[in-house]
Amino acid sequence: MTPKQAYDERKRLRIENDLRAEQRRAAGYDREDEMQEQFTRLLNSFERIASVLELWADQQEPRP
């Protein structure tokens, strides 16, 4: 292998490695975004449940 071929091969491998690292970072950000979205949906569900319970409590007739 000539020095130029060796240089080109190292360059190609470095670029591939950088691409894979960027893809892993992007996948990590996607997972973070998905987890954040799920957490937000969970909190919204709790808020809706609390609202329904509050409405139910308001509709109850007081007992003597």
DRENDO-1510 file (C-alpha; in Angstrom, 1 decimal, always signed):
<recs>
REC; n; res; u; v; w
REC; 1; MET; +0.0; +0.0; +0.0 .
REC; 2; THR; +1.4; +3.4; -1.0 .
REC; 3; PRO; +1.7; +6.2; +1.5 .
REC; 4; LYS; -1.2; +8.0; -0.3 .
REC; 5; GLN; -3.4; +4.9; -0.1 .
REC; 6; ALA; -2.6; +4.5; +3.6 .
REC; 7; TYR; -3.4; +8.2; +4.2 .
REC; 8; ASP; -6.7; +7.9; +2.2 .
REC; 9; GLU; -7.7; +4.8; +4.1 .
REC; 10; ARG; -7.1; +6.4; +7.5 .
REC; 11; LYS; -9.0; +9.5; +6.3 .
REC; 12; ARG; -11.9; +7.3; +5.2 .
REC; 13; LEU; -11.9; +5.4; +8.5 .
REC; 14; ARG; -11.8; +8.6; +10.5 .
REC; 15; ILE; -14.8; +10.0; +8.5 .
REC; 16; GLU; -16.8; +6.8; +9.0 .
REC; 17; ASN; -16.0; +6.9; +12.7 .
REC; 18; ASP; -17.1; +10.5; +13.0 .
REC; 19; LEU; -20.3; +9.7; +11.2 .
REC; 20; ARG; -21.1; +6.8; +13.5 .
REC; 21; ALA; -20.4; +9.0; +16.5 .
REC; 22; GLU; -22.7; +11.7; +15.2 .
REC; 23; GLN; -25.4; +9.1; +14.6 .
REC; 24; ARG; -25.0; +7.8; +18.2 .
REC; 25; ARG; -25.3; +11.3; +19.5 .
REC; 26; ALA; -28.4; +12.0; +17.4 .
REC; 27; ALA; -30.0; +8.7; +18.6 .
REC; 28; GLY; -29.3; +9.8; +22.2 .
REC; 29; TYR; -31.0; +13.1; +21.7 .
REC; 30; ASP; -34.0; +11.3; +20.1 .
REC; 31; ARG; -34.3; +9.1; +23.1 .
REC; 32; GLU; -34.0; +12.1; +25.5 .
REC; 33; ASP; -36.7; +13.9; +23.5 .
REC; 34; GLU; -39.0; +10.8; +23.6 .
REC; 35; MET; -38.5; +10.4; +27.3 .
REC; 36; GLN; -39.3; +14.0; +27.9 .
REC; 37; GLU; -42.4; +13.7; +25.8 .
REC; 38; GLN; -43.6; +10.6; +27.7 .
REC; 39; PHE; -43.0; +12.3; +31.0 .
REC; 40; THR; -45.0; +15.4; +29.9 .
REC; 41; ARG; -47.9; +13.1; +28.8 .
REC; 42; LEU; -47.7; +11.4; +32.2 .
REC; 43; LEU; -47.9; +14.7; +34.1 .
REC; 44; ASN; -50.8; +15.8; +31.8 .
REC; 45; SER; -52.6; +12.6; +32.7 .
REC; 46; PHE; -52.2; +13.2; +36.4 .
REC; 47; GLU; -53.5; +16.7; +35.9 .
REC; 48; ARG; -56.6; +15.4; +34.1 .
REC; 49; ILE; -57.2; +12.8; +36.8 .
REC; 50; ALA; -56.9; +15.5; +39.5 .
REC; 51; SER; -59.4; +17.7; +37.6 .
REC; 52; VAL; -61.9; +14.9; +37.3 .
REC; 53; LEU; -61.6; +14.1; +41.0 .
REC; 54; GLU; -62.1; +17.8; +41.8 .
REC; 55; LEU; -65.2; +18.0; +39.6 .
REC; 56; TRP; -66.6; +14.8; +41.2 .
REC; 57; ALA; -66.0; +16.2; +44.7 .
REC; 58; ASP; -67.7; +19.4; +43.8 .
REC; 59; GLN; -70.8; +17.5; +42.5 .
REC; 60; GLN; -71.2; +15.5; +45.7 .
REC; 61; GLU; -74.0; +16.5; +47.9 .
REC; 62; PRO; -73.1; +17.4; +51.4 .
REC; 63; ARG; -74.3; +14.9; +54.0 .
REC; 64; PRO; -75.9; +16.1; +57.2 .
</recs>
